[in-house]
Amino acid sequence: MALVTQAEAARILGVSAPAIHQAVRHGRLRIVLDTKGNKRIDTSTLAEDYRKNTQTRKTTAHKKASQVNPEELEQKHRKTSTAARMTKTQEYIPDYDESRARTEHLKAELLELDRKQKEGLLVPAADVEAKWIEIITLARTKTLGIPSKAKQRIPDLDAGAMVTLEDIVRETLEDLASEAV
């Protein structure tokens, strides 16, 4: 069982390093920890996991992943792992058509995001966060005002009842705050 970095896994499969990173982040590739606690990918299951769990167009990378033999990969890794770390590594350079297709796809995604933003379907995350903070602060303020409103509407409430009511409100707010974390 040879363990490789995400960059080495990308070179083996002939895909970009961000593609491997995304596959790991979404759980399509399994990560194991080496003896030093670093995250690595097992080469014995790399090609099969990538091919089985990643939905791609039939590109050269997908074909390459289907042709990888785990035993050959492990032997090759043993021979070149130390030498490859000492020399400058070669990156996989896709052919022109694949590169152009990627570029066009990314441009189309950007245009789609721009269109959705102009239609009002997408808003900046900072705006959403600011609005939620405003709503939660308002709710907190209104909730803290319950005891004084109760005193105004029910004049017979004594000081002990007011303290109890304030304690209940604060306890509820603290419970909500602790559950949010």
Secondary structure, 3 states (H helix, E strand, C coil): CCEECHHHHHHHHCCCHHHHHHHHHCCCCCCEECCCCCEEEEHHHHHHHHHHHCCCCCCHHHHHHHHCCHHHHHHHHHHHHHHHHHCCCCCCCCCHHHHHHHHHHHHHHHHHHHHHHHHCCCCCHHHHHHHHHHHHHHHHHHHHCHHHHHHHHCCCCCHHHHHHHHHHHHHHHHHHHHHHC
